Amino acid sequence: MDLSNGSVVTEFILLGFSAPWELQIVFFVTFSLIYGATVLGNILIMVTVACSSSLHSPMYFLLGNLSVLDLCLSTVTTPKMIRDLLAEHKTISIWGCMAQMFFMHFFGGAEMTLLIAMAFDRYVAICKPLHYRTIMSHRVLGGFVVLSWTIGFIHTMSQMVLTVNLPFCGPHIIDNIFCDLPLVIKLACVETYTLELFVIADSGLLSLICFLLLLVSYTVILVTVQQRSSGGLSKALSTLSAHIAVVTLFFGPCIFIYAWPFSSFAGNKILAVFYTVITPLLNPNIYTLRNQKMQKAMRKLQCQHVSSTQNF
C-alpha cells in the first residue's frame, strides 16, 4: 500500500446537515441559542453552588460537577458544528479530529459515571436518610469525582491509542456533524474489524450498563418511596420521570450509535445532536434549575450582588 506523503490524508471533510441555505441559517440561529443557553445555565449553576453556603451538600456538589462536564462536552462539538453551518468548506484537520474524539469520549465517559454516583446519592438520601451524612462523606464525594474523571480518561485512551496511529490515505469524508469514532475508523486504509468490535464492547457496553444501572436505581427508589409513603410517590415519580427522560435522551443515542456503530443509518446526525447539544441544555434545567432551593440561592446571590454594587 502506498502511504507516501502525497497520499496521506491531512484533513477530513464533515458533510454536516445537507439542507438548503435558508434552513442552514435556521439551524445556525437555533443551535447558537441552545449553546448560549447551555453555557449560561451551567456556569450559573457552578457559580451558585460554589458561592452559596446553603448548597454545600453532597447532592449539589455532584450537580455542580455535572454542569462542568455538560459544559465541556457541549463545547467540544457544538461551536465547530455552528461555524460549519455557514462555512462552504467544512473541514477539520486529522489531529483536530483526533482531539475532538478524545475529549468527547473523555467527558462523555466521565458524565456517565457521575450520573451513577448521583443516582447512588439519591438512593442513600431516600432509602437510608439517617446514615446519609456518614455514607456521603467528603472523602466519598471526592472519590466519586476522581473515579468519574479516571473512568472517562481510561475509556477514551483505550480507544484513541488504537485509533491515533491508523493510516488514512483514501476517502476522507465523514457523514456527520463532528468526528465520530466509528465513522473515522471506517476511513482507515487497513483492516479494522477487530477495532470495530472493541469500540462496540467499550463504548456500546459502557453506555448500556450505565443506563441499566440508572434504571435499576430509580426503580429501587420508587419502590422504597411507595412502601414508606403513598403521598410521596407522586412527587418522586414526577421528579424521577423527568430524570429518566433526560437520561434516555443521553444514553439512548449513545447505545444505538455505538452498539451498532458500523451499519449506515440516516438518523445518526439527529441522534448525535441529542447527546451533544440537547442533553447538556436539559441537564441543568431538569436536575438543578427547577429545584426550589437552587432558585432561592440564586435570588439571594442576586440580591447580594445588587446590594454590593449599590454600596460601591
BELWO-V80815 format. One record per residue. N is the residue number from 1. SS is DSSP state (h for helix, s for strand, l for the rest). PSI is psi in degrees with one decimal (none if undefined). Layout:
[[N;SS;PSI] [N;SS;PSI]]
//
This chain:
[[1;l;133.0] [2;l;113.4] [3;l;36.5] [4;l;165.3] [5;l;-30.8] [6;l;-17.6] [7;l;-4.9] [8;l;131.0] [9;l;131.2] [10;l;-12.5] [11;s;158.1] [12;s;155.1] [13;s;123.7] [14;s;119.9] [15;l;-31.0] [16;l;-148.8] [17;l;122.3] [18;l;97.8] [19;l;158.5] [20;l;159.2] [21;h;-39.1] [22;h;-41.0] [23;h;-31.9] [24;h;-38.0] [25;h;-42.4] [26;h;-44.5] [27;h;-41.6] [28;h;-48.2] [29;h;-44.3] [30;h;-50.6] [31;h;-30.1] [32;h;-43.5] [33;h;-41.3] [34;h;-44.9] [35;h;-40.6] [36;h;-43.6] [37;h;-36.8] [38;h;-46.4] [39;h;-47.6] [40;h;-46.8] [41;h;-45.6] [42;h;-37.2] [43;h;-39.6] [44;h;-41.2] [45;h;-45.3] [46;h;-43.9] [47;h;-42.8] [48;h;-44.3] [49;h;-39.6] [50;h;-34.0] [51;h;-15.0] [52;l;116.5] [53;h;-27.0] [54;h;-14.3] [55;h;11.7] [56;l;65.7] [57;l;162.9] [58;h;-43.8] [59;h;-46.5] [60;h;-28.3] [61;h;-44.3] [62;h;-38.1] [63;h;-37.5] [64;h;-40.8] [65;h;-33.6] [66;h;-38.9] [67;h;-37.9] [68;h;-46.8] [69;h;-40.1] [70;h;-44.1] [71;h;-43.8] [72;h;-44.8] [73;h;-43.1] [74;h;-37.9] [75;h;-26.1] [76;h;-36.6] [77;h;-38.4] [78;h;-47.1] [79;h;-41.4] [80;h;-41.6] [81;h;-41.9] [82;h;-44.7] [83;h;-38.8] [84;h;-22.1] [85;h;-27.6] [86;l;2.5] [87;l;140.8] [88;l;-39.1] [89;l;107.6] [90;l;87.0] [91;s;158.2] [92;s;135.9] [93;s;157.5] [94;h;-36.5] [95;h;-31.3] [96;h;-37.9] [97;h;-44.8] [98;h;-41.0] [99;h;-40.6] [100;h;-44.6] [101;h;-38.5] [102;h;-51.9] [103;h;-30.4] [104;h;-44.4] [105;h;-27.9] [106;h;-56.6] [107;h;-35.3] [108;h;-44.6] [109;h;-38.2] [110;h;-40.0] [111;h;-39.7] [112;h;-45.1] [113;h;-39.3] [114;h;-35.4] [115;h;-35.1] [116;h;-43.1] [117;h;-39.2] [118;h;-38.5] [119;h;-38.6] [120;h;-40.2] [121;h;-44.7] [122;h;-35.4] [123;h;-45.9] [124;h;-41.2] [125;h;-36.2] [126;h;-41.2] [127;h;-25.6] [128;l;59.2] [129;h;-32.7] [130;h;-23.1] [131;h;12.7] [132;h;-51.8] [133;h;-33.0] [134;h;-44.7] [135;h;-47.8] [136;l;62.3] [137;l;170.4] [138;h;-35.2] [139;h;-41.7] [140;h;-42.2] [141;h;-45.7] [142;h;-38.1] [143;h;-39.8] [144;h;-45.1] [145;h;-45.6] [146;h;-40.7] [147;h;-42.2] [148;h;-44.8] [149;h;-36.1] [150;h;-45.1] [151;h;-39.7] [152;h;-41.9] [153;h;-45.3] [154;h;-40.4] [155;h;-46.9] [156;h;-38.6] [157;h;-37.4] [158;h;-27.4] [159;h;-41.8] [160;h;-31.1] [161;h;-25.3] [162;h;-13.6] [163;h;-34.8] [164;l;-27.7] [165;l;8.6] [166;l;139.7] [167;l;132.2] [168;l;112.4] [169;l;3.6] [170;l;-117.5] [171;l;142.1] [172;l;30.1] [173;s;125.2] [174;s;117.5] [175;l;68.5] [176;l;179.4] [177;l;-10.5] [178;l;173.8] [179;l;117.4] [180;l;131.5] [181;h;-50.3] [182;h;-40.0] [183;h;-36.1] [184;h;-41.3] [185;h;-38.2] [186;h;-20.5] [187;l;-5.6] [188;l;153.4] [189;l;13.3] [190;l;169.1] [191;l;126.2] [192;l;21.1] [193;h;-43.8] [194;h;-41.6] [195;h;-36.3] [196;h;-43.1] [197;h;-35.8] [198;h;-39.6] [199;h;-41.7] [200;h;-44.8] [201;h;-35.3] [202;h;-69.0] [203;h;-44.7] [204;h;-49.2] [205;h;-36.1] [206;h;-45.5] [207;h;-44.9] [208;h;-44.6] [209;h;-45.1] [210;h;-41.1] [211;h;-44.3] [212;h;-39.0] [213;h;-39.6] [214;h;-43.2] [215;h;-41.2] [216;h;-43.8] [217;h;-41.5] [218;h;-38.3] [219;h;-43.7] [220;h;-41.4] [221;h;-46.0] [222;h;-41.3] [223;h;-42.1] [224;h;-44.1] [225;h;-41.0] [226;h;-39.4] [227;h;-30.3] [228;h;-35.7] [229;l;114.2] [230;h;-28.8] [231;h;-31.2] [232;h;-10.8] [233;h;-41.8] [234;h;-39.5] [235;h;-44.9] [236;h;-39.0] [237;h;-39.0] [238;h;-43.8] [239;h;-49.3] [240;h;-28.7] [241;h;-37.6] [242;h;-40.7] [243;h;-44.6] [244;h;-38.2] [245;h;-45.1] [246;h;-41.8] [247;h;-39.5] [248;h;-39.8] [249;h;-28.9] [250;h;-50.4] [251;h;-33.0] [252;h;-56.0] [253;h;-37.8] [254;h;-45.0] [255;h;-44.0] [256;h;-44.9] [257;h;-42.2] [258;h;-16.5] [259;h;-28.3] [260;l;60.2] [261;l;-16.3] [262;l;13.6] [263;l;135.5] [264;l;135.7] [265;l;121.2] [266;l;-23.3] [267;l;7.7] [268;h;-37.4] [269;h;-41.3] [270;h;-44.4] [271;h;-39.7] [272;h;-37.0] [273;h;-36.7] [274;h;-47.2] [275;h;-7.9] [276;h;-20.8] [277;h;-51.0] [278;h;-49.0] [279;h;-44.0] [280;h;-20.3] [281;h;-38.7] [282;h;-35.5] [283;h;-51.7] [284;h;-32.7] [285;h;-44.0] [286;h;-45.8] [287;h;-33.7] [288;h;-56.0] [289;h;-23.2] [290;l;-14.1] [291;l;128.0] [292;h;-36.7] [293;h;-38.5] [294;h;-42.6] [295;h;-40.6] [296;h;-41.4] [297;h;-37.6] [298;h;-43.3] [299;h;-39.1] [300;h;-42.8] [301;h;-37.0] [302;h;-43.2] [303;h;-40.6] [304;h;-39.5] [305;h;-44.6] [306;h;-42.6] [307;h;-43.6] [308;h;-33.2] [309;h;-43.0] [310;h;-39.9] [311;h;-32.2] [312;l;none]]
//
